[in-house]
Amino acid sequence: MVQRVCYSAGERRLLVAVRGSYQHYCGVPAETFDALMIAPSMGIYLNRVLRIAGADGRYACRTS
């Protein structure tokens, strides 16, 4: 499922490639990135923590 993960600690930006689609997350703490990288299933962690828990917009990337 997860093909590639890129993280910029200085900008707290996360880029995740899932099945050829890139998903951007902003304001991601380093601890969250570290947990993603050591999760037994990166896909499950991504869904539970970044997508579902972030559904309130906490990891949304703002353009303005």
C-alpha positions as YAML, in Angstrom:
chain: A
units: angstrom
residues:
- id: 1
  name: MET
  ca: [0.00, 0.00, 0.00]
- id: 2
  name: VAL
  ca: [2.53, 2.68, 1.13]
- id: 3
  name: GLN
  ca: [5.19, 3.02, -1.56]
- id: 4
  name: ARG
  ca: [7.23, 6.00, -0.43]
- id: 5
  name: VAL
  ca: [7.46, 8.38, 2.52]
- id: 6
  name: CYS
  ca: [9.27, 11.74, 2.57]
- id: 7
  name: TYR
  ca: [9.44, 14.02, 5.59]
- id: 8
  name: SER
  ca: [10.85, 17.50, 6.14]
- id: 9
  name: ALA
  ca: [11.43, 18.00, 9.86]
- id: 10
  name: GLY
  ca: [12.07, 21.73, 9.46]
- id: 11
  name: GLU
  ca: [8.78, 22.31, 7.67]
- id: 12
  name: ARG
  ca: [6.94, 19.45, 9.42]
- id: 13
  name: ARG
  ca: [5.66, 18.30, 6.03]
- id: 14
  name: LEU
  ca: [4.96, 14.69, 5.15]
- id: 15
  name: LEU
  ca: [4.52, 13.29, 1.64]
- id: 16
  name: VAL
  ca: [3.25, 9.74, 1.29]
- id: 17
  name: ALA
  ca: [2.87, 7.79, -1.95]
- id: 18
  name: VAL
  ca: [0.05, 5.26, -1.77]
- id: 19
  name: ARG
  ca: [-0.74, 3.20, -4.86]
- id: 20
  name: GLY
  ca: [0.71, 5.87, -7.15]
- id: 21
  name: SER
  ca: [-1.16, 8.74, -5.50]
- id: 22
  name: TYR
  ca: [0.69, 11.35, -3.41]
- id: 23
  name: GLN
  ca: [-0.85, 12.59, -0.19]
- id: 24
  name: HIS
  ca: [0.45, 15.71, 1.55]
- id: 25
  name: TYR
  ca: [0.22, 16.36, 5.28]
- id: 26
  name: CYS
  ca: [1.41, 19.53, 7.04]
- id: 27
  name: GLY
  ca: [2.16, 20.29, 10.68]
- id: 28
  name: VAL
  ca: [3.15, 16.68, 11.34]
- id: 29
  name: PRO
  ca: [5.30, 16.31, 14.48]
- id: 30
  name: ALA
  ca: [8.54, 14.34, 14.19]
- id: 31
  name: GLU
  ca: [7.17, 11.85, 16.72]
- id: 32
  name: THR
  ca: [4.26, 11.06, 14.42]
- id: 33
  name: PHE
  ca: [6.62, 10.52, 11.48]
- id: 34
  name: ASP
  ca: [8.87, 8.28, 13.61]
- id: 35
  name: ALA
  ca: [5.86, 6.22, 14.71]
- id: 36
  name: LEU
  ca: [4.75, 5.84, 11.09]
- id: 37
  name: MET
  ca: [8.18, 4.57, 10.09]
- id: 38
  name: ILE
  ca: [8.28, 1.86, 12.79]
- id: 39
  name: ALA
  ca: [4.61, 0.87, 12.65]
- id: 40
  name: PRO
  ca: [3.99, -2.83, 11.96]
- id: 41
  name: SER
  ca: [1.63, -1.69, 9.20]
- id: 42
  name: MET
  ca: [2.31, 1.74, 7.74]
- id: 43
  name: GLY
  ca: [-1.03, 1.63, 5.92]
- id: 44
  name: ILE
  ca: [-3.05, 1.05, 9.08]
- id: 45
  name: TYR
  ca: [-1.12, 3.75, 10.94]
- id: 46
  name: LEU
  ca: [-1.63, 6.17, 8.06]
- id: 47
  name: ASN
  ca: [-5.37, 5.54, 8.04]
- id: 48
  name: ARG
  ca: [-5.84, 5.69, 11.82]
- id: 49
  name: VAL
  ca: [-3.57, 8.56, 12.73]
- id: 50
  name: LEU
  ca: [-3.16, 10.82, 9.73]
- id: 51
  name: ARG
  ca: [-6.41, 10.35, 7.85]
- id: 52
  name: ILE
  ca: [-9.04, 9.62, 10.50]
- id: 53
  name: ALA
  ca: [-7.52, 11.53, 13.43]
- id: 54
  name: GLY
  ca: [-6.56, 14.35, 11.08]
- id: 55
  name: ALA
  ca: [-10.03, 14.54, 9.54]
- id: 56
  name: ASP
  ca: [-10.62, 17.69, 11.57]
- id: 57
  name: GLY
  ca: [-8.04, 19.41, 9.36]
- id: 58
  name: ARG
  ca: [-5.11, 19.35, 11.78]
- id: 59
  name: TYR
  ca: [-2.75, 18.00, 9.08]
- id: 60
  name: ALA
  ca: [-4.26, 19.92, 6.18]
- id: 61
  name: CYS
  ca: [-1.82, 21.94, 4.10]
- id: 62
  name: ARG
  ca: [-2.93, 25.54, 3.82]
- id: 63
  name: THR
  ca: [-2.11, 27.52, 0.70]
- id: 64
  name: SER
  ca: [-2.85, 30.97, 2.08]
...
